[in-house]
């Protein structure tokens, strides 16, 4: 019997098929490459749609010709198993390769080759089609520090450097001091941070000029809001999680009520309430800074989410752990602190990281109450009459910033997971 | 005759509508070794879990070392600290090393200085022959080693009474012996013990008395010899014929 399927290789003639097939695939990819990078089309003699589809067709034929279950060639086997196991997947593979080839040149062109970064005015960008990084350069200080006076930017920088230095103190706590490490990070460090930010960034004493929080902004404000948000919503969430599992009805129902209330309202509403409604309830001579009100609102809001994540971890622990702790004579708090929470928190590191990432990415919402962190500043720059039309550059810049921050946090959470993985 | 260290009078307990303990009367004197046996679901575990109030009884009286257990009992932690317990599933704390498992409660409950607690813990671990595993985590130990570590952990609180809730039921057969040996040593040292177990060999070797439970009631309580030689109750006879 004659094998009429000429596209199907057998192990005897595979070598020939492999050469022809590879050549066809290469031709297909090379054709797209030429069209995309050099705008050359060798196939103009073919009618329209066939011309367009030709690389895909010869690519598919080529992949079809090298598809053999056990070819004996490791690379070919890998390709066949993973991206060429049937015609549909082969087609998808080709389309993805072609799309990548088609997208790279314009993206590269726009972002780098045709882009401008020289000059200080919009005029530098008028001549080119590419991205106008001059815009980012000119506005860079605004994106970092908001409307904070230029002369005082060193105060923000110093404050952050000092804060980072204090964050590393834990590494140097050895021996007896090590027992206080939790106390340091949970209580002392936030207080130190507040004092530093209050005196250095806010100013008003030690000969430093006072800068009102309305002028704060940019990435530094993102950091300040996220930092206090993270540091305080965690312990509050922990207490709420324990409260919700408490056997005392009052504590239990207060916790449930709190969590369900805050999870039920949108963050934007909470922010509005904190900045618009809250001051109305205060006596007229009492004054709480807007930034503090906003941070407090974010803490209260996120704590509800953290609480539910931690509760998930608490529920995952077997009852035997409680039994063992109780049978050794531990009271409620000792049991929670030494036995239950360390295990539960370890279990929920991914969930906590999730919530924290969401918190960082929620900070731009504070623009609704007139505080402009980095995205807020972007909005402002975008609508500046002198710099109209460069929103794209700004958004790409902001997404790179946020991606870097969030990726670092995500990596750190993975590191923590590994560090505390002792057993099971 | 010495005073009874544990007294249970007319103890009743329900889980919802289901009555798990029916009019339990049990007295245990100091240094006595009691083995509790019976078919599963007969309330043995619940019985000993009531003694350190991991379960609450609803009716009757339980007096442990002169303290009555009830909702009004303050300082239940103090009583629990004097009653050690070993569980079927070991229940070691997986995030702490074996040594830290053993010193956690002495340091934080009994306020023993850390150094002293560690020395004492190492002695206990030597007693159960796993001193060389002290720095490992529970997950790295075999079942038998984990159970002996759990025993050492309970002993580090220097309890007056030890409760065992089926300590060998979750173990592979070849590991049962090493745990039972440790328990026999403890019994010889004069500890007051209540042991829920199916290991009749252990009962014959160390128990002063055997208690047989069925359907939440104490069916028979007898000296060990009498219990195995001539059980009085039909239910006991049936149980023994099946298990021996």
Interface residues (C-beta under 8 A of the other chain):
Chain A: X318 X320 X321 X323 X324 X325 X326 X327 X328 X329 X330 X331 X334 X338 X339 X342 X343 X346 X420 X422 X423 X424
Chain B: X49 X52 X54 X77 X78 X80 X81 X82 X83 X84 X85 X87 X89 X91 X92 X93 X94 X95 X104 X105 X108 X109 X110 X137 X138 X139 X140 X150 X153 X154 X157 X163
